Amino acid sequence: MALQSMTGYGRAEESGTTHFVSVELKSVNNRFLDFQCRVSRDLLHLEPLLRRELGTFIGRGSVNCHVHYEVYGANAAQVTLNEPLFHAYAQLLQRMGRELGSLGQANVADLLKIPEMVVQSQSTEPSEVVTEKILPVFRQACAELVKMREREGSDLSRELEKRVEAFYPALDRVQTLAPQRQSEYVAKMRERIKELLDGQPVAEDRVLTEIGIMAERLDVAEELVRLRAHLGHFLETLREHASPGKKLGFLQQEMHREVNTLSNKSQYFDIQQICIGWKEDLEIIREQLANVE
């Protein structure tokens, strides 16, 4: 299953003897599927249909859509001049010209900019016919959008997989260092207790119990097991799920939590340095996942 980026672009058009259709789609990241459509007033009825159709192609993203439709021939929309309004403004401009001279001059282009000066009638084509002409072009634009999202998704997938797999050598290193840290800690605590007691007798089992309790606080075995499991689950989800963005985001948060706990519990410089590198990589992964569907 191909991973999709939420960034993409798709365009399609169809030109015939009676009409012209073009559809343009632009997509960016969003937690949900957000659809904004720019169409002429006589095509507003298409927006709910196009929204549902888009949902069959993608699951998440903010999509801006522009639909341009022209009809030729007898069914074409007619453009007419609002003559009463035109004559009213023309008389007003003549009067202003007489009183103001050159300051009151205006041309035809100025008049045409006045709201409702030019009236455009709607096409006489039935809405069902218009839908049949626009919908196939919209689907083609959606297919182009998905192709681009999949191309970018493929690049993202390789980058994410590379970063996550880079955790394993360092994870093996931490699993080697952790027992050494505990052994060093136990030896250090024995020496410290010996100094504090200054030769006074003390039960060996009591010393071992106290040292064991303190050493247990440094045990990071559970965190390492969970982190390794999260890494494997992340890679499995990345490779096998079609829309893994939200699930991968959750796993990234869980990995970050385990790394934080591991760093705090270990109290060992070498392990903490490795954890700092992991946190940097996890932050990059978080930013990249923001654009994964």
Contacts in CASP RR format, 6 or more apart in sequence:
PFRMAT RR
TARGET T0000
AUTHOR 0000-0000-0000
METHOD contacts of the structure
MODEL  1
MALQSMTGYGRAEESGTTHFVSVELKSVNNRFLDFQCRVSRDLLHLEPLL
RRELGTFIGRGSVNCHVHYEVYGANAAQVTLNEPLFHAYAQLLQRMGREL
GSLGQANVADLLKIPEMVVQSQSTEPSEVVTEKILPVFRQACAELVKMRE
REGSDLSRELEKRVEAFYPALDRVQTLAPQRQSEYVAKMRERIKELLDGQ
PVAEDRVLTEIGIMAERLDVAEELVRLRAHLGHFLETLREHASPGKKLGF
LQQEMHREVNTLSNKSQYFDIQQICIGWKEDLEIIREQLANVE
1 240 0 8 1.000
1 241 0 8 1.000
1 242 0 8 1.000
2 150 0 8 1.000
2 153 0 8 1.000
2 154 0 8 1.000
2 242 0 8 1.000
3 150 0 8 1.000
3 153 0 8 1.000
3 154 0 8 1.000
3 156 0 8 1.000
3 157 0 8 1.000
3 238 0 8 1.000
3 242 0 8 1.000
3 244 0 8 1.000
3 292 0 8 1.000
3 293 0 8 1.000
4 58 0 8 1.000
4 146 0 8 1.000
4 149 0 8 1.000
4 150 0 8 1.000
4 152 0 8 1.000
4 153 0 8 1.000
4 242 0 8 1.000
4 243 0 8 1.000
4 292 0 8 1.000
4 293 0 8 1.000
5 149 0 8 1.000
5 150 0 8 1.000
5 152 0 8 1.000
5 153 0 8 1.000
5 155 0 8 1.000
5 156 0 8 1.000
5 291 0 8 1.000
5 292 0 8 1.000
5 293 0 8 1.000
6 27 0 8 1.000
6 28 0 8 1.000
6 29 0 8 1.000
6 30 0 8 1.000
6 60 0 8 1.000
6 61 0 8 1.000
6 62 0 8 1.000
6 149 0 8 1.000
6 291 0 8 1.000
6 292 0 8 1.000
6 293 0 8 1.000
7 27 0 8 1.000
7 28 0 8 1.000
7 29 0 8 1.000
7 149 0 8 1.000
7 152 0 8 1.000
7 291 0 8 1.000
8 25 0 8 1.000
8 26 0 8 1.000
8 27 0 8 1.000
8 28 0 8 1.000
8 145 0 8 1.000
8 148 0 8 1.000
8 149 0 8 1.000
8 152 0 8 1.000
9 24 0 8 1.000
9 25 0 8 1.000
9 26 0 8 1.000
9 27 0 8 1.000
9 144 0 8 1.000
9 145 0 8 1.000
9 148 0 8 1.000
10 24 0 8 1.000
10 25 0 8 1.000
10 26 0 8 1.000
10 141 0 8 1.000
10 142 0 8 1.000
10 144 0 8 1.000
10 145 0 8 1.000
10 148 0 8 1.000
11 22 0 8 1.000
11 23 0 8 1.000
11 24 0 8 1.000
11 25 0 8 1.000
11 141 0 8 1.000
11 144 0 8 1.000
12 22 0 8 1.000
12 23 0 8 1.000
12 137 0 8 1.000
12 138 0 8 1.000
12 140 0 8 1.000
12 141 0 8 1.000
12 144 0 8 1.000
13 20 0 8 1.000
13 21 0 8 1.000
13 22 0 8 1.000
13 23 0 8 1.000
13 137 0 8 1.000
14 20 0 8 1.000
14 21 0 8 1.000
14 22 0 8 1.000
14 133 0 8 1.000
14 136 0 8 1.000
14 137 0 8 1.000
15 21 0 8 1.000
17 72 0 8 1.000
18 71 0 8 1.000
18 72 0 8 1.000
18 73 0 8 1.000
18 75 0 8 1.000
19 69 0 8 1.000
19 70 0 8 1.000
19 71 0 8 1.000
19 72 0 8 1.000
19 133 0 8 1.000
20 68 0 8 1.000
20 69 0 8 1.000
20 70 0 8 1.000
20 72 0 8 1.000
21 67 0 8 1.000
21 68 0 8 1.000
21 69 0 8 1.000
21 70 0 8 1.000
21 133 0 8 1.000
21 134 0 8 1.000
21 137 0 8 1.000
22 67 0 8 1.000
22 68 0 8 1.000
22 137 0 8 1.000
23 65 0 8 1.000
23 66 0 8 1.000
23 67 0 8 1.000
23 68 0 8 1.000
23 134 0 8 1.000
23 137 0 8 1.000
23 138 0 8 1.000
23 140 0 8 1.000
23 141 0 8 1.000
24 65 0 8 1.000
24 66 0 8 1.000
24 141 0 8 1.000
25 63 0 8 1.000
25 64 0 8 1.000
25 65 0 8 1.000
25 141 0 8 1.000
25 142 0 8 1.000
25 144 0 8 1.000
25 145 0 8 1.000
26 63 0 8 1.000
26 64 0 8 1.000
27 58 0 8 1.000
27 61 0 8 1.000
27 62 0 8 1.000
27 63 0 8 1.000
27 64 0 8 1.000
27 145 0 8 1.000
27 149 0 8 1.000
28 61 0 8 1.000
28 62 0 8 1.000
29 60 0 8 1.000
29 61 0 8 1.000
29 62 0 8 1.000
29 290 0 8 1.000
29 291 0 8 1.000
30 60 0 8 1.000
30 61 0 8 1.000
30 62 0 8 1.000
31 60 0 8 1.000
32 60 0 8 1.000
32 61 0 8 1.000
33 54 0 8 1.000
33 55 0 8 1.000
33 58 0 8 1.000
33 59 0 8 1.000
33 60 0 8 1.000
33 61 0 8 1.000
33 63 0 8 1.000
34 61 0 8 1.000
34 62 0 8 1.000
34 63 0 8 1.000
35 47 0 8 1.000
35 50 0 8 1.000
35 51 0 8 1.000
35 54 0 8 1.000
35 63 0 8 1.000
35 65 0 8 1.000
36 62 0 8 1.000
36 63 0 8 1.000
36 64 0 8 1.000
36 65 0 8 1.000
37 46 0 8 1.000
37 47 0 8 1.000
37 50 0 8 1.000
37 51 0 8 1.000
37 64 0 8 1.000
37 65 0 8 1.000
37 66 0 8 1.000
37 67 0 8 1.000
38 64 0 8 1.000
38 65 0 8 1.000
38 66 0 8 1.000
38 67 0 8 1.000
39 46 0 8 1.000
39 47 0 8 1.000
39 66 0 8 1.000
39 67 0 8 1.000
39 69 0 8 1.000
40 69 0 8 1.000
41 122 0 8 1.000
42 77 0 8 1.000
42 122 0 8 1.000
42 123 0 8 1.000
43 67 0 8 1.000
43 69 0 8 1.000
43 130 0 8 1.000
43 134 0 8 1.000
45 127 0 8 1.000
46 67 0 8 1.000
46 130 0 8 1.000
46 131 0 8 1.000
46 134 0 8 1.000
49 131 0 8 1.000
49 135 0 8 1.000
50 65 0 8 1.000
50 67 0 8 1.000
50 135 0 8 1.000
50 138 0 8 1.000
53 135 0 8 1.000
53 138 0 8 1.000
53 139 0 8 1.000
53 142 0 8 1.000
54 63 0 8 1.000
54 65 0 8 1.000
54 142 0 8 1.000
57 142 0 8 1.000
57 143 0 8 1.000
57 145 0 8 1.000
57 146 0 8 1.000
58 142 0 8 1.000
58 145 0 8 1.000
58 146 0 8 1.000
58 149 0 8 1.000
58 293 0 8 1.000
59 243 0 8 1.000
59 293 0 8 1.000
60 243 0 8 1.000
60 245 0 8 1.000
60 293 0 8 1.000
61 293 0 8 1.000
63 145 0 8 1.000
65 138 0 8 1.000
67 134 0 8 1.000
67 138 0 8 1.000
69 130 0 8 1.000
69 133 0 8 1.000
69 134 0 8 1.000
70 76 0 8 1.000
71 77 0 8 1.000
71 123 0 8 1.000
71 125 0 8 1.000
74 124 0 8 1.000
75 123 0 8 1.000
75 124 0 8 1.000
75 125 0 8 1.000
76 123 0 8 1.000
77 120 0 8 1.000
77 121 0 8 1.000
77 122 0 8 1.000
77 123 0 8 1.000
78 120 0 8 1.000
78 121 0 8 1.000
79 118 0 8 1.000
79 119 0 8 1.000
79 120 0 8 1.000
79 121 0 8 1.000
80 118 0 8 1.000
80 119 0 8 1.000
80 120 0 8 1.000
80 121 0 8 1.000
81 117 0 8 1.000
81 118 0 8 1.000
81 119 0 8 1.000
82 116 0 8 1.000
82 117 0 8 1.000
82 118 0 8 1.000
82 119 0 8 1.000
85 114 0 8 1.000
85 116 0 8 1.000
85 117 0 8 1.000
86 111 0 8 1.000
86 117 0 8 1.000
89 111 0 8 1.000
89 114 0 8 1.000
89 117 0 8 1.000
90 111 0 8 1.000
93 104 0 8 1.000
93 106 0 8 1.000
93 111 0 8 1.000
96 104 0 8 1.000
97 103 0 8 1.000
97 104 0 8 1.000
97 105 0 8 1.000
111 117 0 8 1.000
112 118 0 8 1.000
123 130 0 8 1.000
149 293 0 8 1.000
153 292 0 8 1.000
156 288 0 8 1.000
156 291 0 8 1.000
156 292 0 8 1.000
157 238 0 8 1.000
157 239 0 8 1.000
159 288 0 8 1.000
160 238 0 8 1.000
160 248 0 8 1.000
160 285 0 8 1.000
160 288 0 8 1.000
160 289 0 8 1.000
161 235 0 8 1.000
161 238 0 8 1.000
161 239 0 8 1.000
163 281 0 8 1.000
163 284 0 8 1.000
163 285 0 8 1.000
164 231 0 8 1.000
164 232 0 8 1.000
164 234 0 8 1.000
164 235 0 8 1.000
164 238 0 8 1.000
164 285 0 8 1.000
165 235 0 8 1.000
166 281 0 8 1.000
167 227 0 8 1.000
167 231 0 8 1.000
167 278 0 8 1.000
167 281 0 8 1.000
168 231 0 8 1.000
170 274 0 8 1.000
170 278 0 8 1.000
171 224 0 8 1.000
171 227 0 8 1.000
171 228 0 8 1.000
171 231 0 8 1.000
173 274 0 8 1.000
174 220 0 8 1.000
174 224 0 8 1.000
174 262 0 8 1.000
174 271 0 8 1.000
174 274 0 8 1.000
175 224 0 8 1.000
177 268 0 8 1.000
177 270 0 8 1.000
177 271 0 8 1.000
178 219 0 8 1.000
178 220 0 8 1.000
178 221 0 8 1.000
178 224 0 8 1.000
178 266 0 8 1.000
178 268 0 8 1.000
178 271 0 8 1.000
181 218 0 8 1.000
181 266 0 8 1.000
181 267 0 8 1.000
181 268 0 8 1.000
181 271 0 8 1.000
182 215 0 8 1.000
182 218 0 8 1.000
182 219 0 8 1.000
185 214 0 8 1.000
185 215 0 8 1.000
185 218 0 8 1.000
186 211 0 8 1.000
186 212 0 8 1.000
186 215 0 8 1.000
189 211 0 8 1.000
189 214 0 8 1.000
189 215 0 8 1.000
190 207 0 8 1.000
190 211 0 8 1.000
193 202 0 8 1.000
193 207 0 8 1.000
193 210 0 8 1.000
193 211 0 8 1.000
217 265 0 8 1.000
218 265 0 8 1.000
218 266 0 8 1.000
218 267 0 8 1.000
219 265 0 8 1.000
220 261 0 8 1.000
220 262 0 8 1.000
220 265 0 8 1.000
220 266 0 8 1.000
220 271 0 8 1.000
223 258 0 8 1.000
223 261 0 8 1.000
223 262 0 8 1.000
223 265 0 8 1.000
224 262 0 8 1.000
226 254 0 8 1.000
226 258 0 8 1.000
227 255 0 8 1.000
227 258 0 8 1.000
227 259 0 8 1.000
227 262 0 8 1.000
230 251 0 8 1.000
230 254 0 8 1.000
230 255 0 8 1.000
230 258 0 8 1.000
231 255 0 8 1.000
233 251 0 8 1.000
234 248 0 8 1.000
234 251 0 8 1.000
234 252 0 8 1.000
234 255 0 8 1.000
237 244 0 8 1.000
237 247 0 8 1.000
237 248 0 8 1.000
237 251 0 8 1.000
238 244 0 8 1.000
238 248 0 8 1.000
241 247 0 8 1.000
243 293 0 8 1.000
244 292 0 8 1.000
245 289 0 8 1.000
245 292 0 8 1.000
245 293 0 8 1.000
248 289 0 8 1.000
248 292 0 8 1.000
249 286 0 8 1.000
249 289 0 8 1.000
252 282 0 8 1.000
252 285 0 8 1.000
252 286 0 8 1.000
252 289 0 8 1.000
255 278 0 8 1.000
255 282 0 8 1.000
256 279 0 8 1.000
256 282 0 8 1.000
256 286 0 8 1.000
259 275 0 8 1.000
259 278 0 8 1.000
259 279 0 8 1.000
259 282 0 8 1.000
260 275 0 8 1.000
260 279 0 8 1.000
262 271 0 8 1.000
262 275 0 8 1.000
263 271 0 8 1.000
263 272 0 8 1.000
263 275 0 8 1.000
263 276 0 8 1.000
266 272 0 8 1.000
266 275 0 8 1.000
END
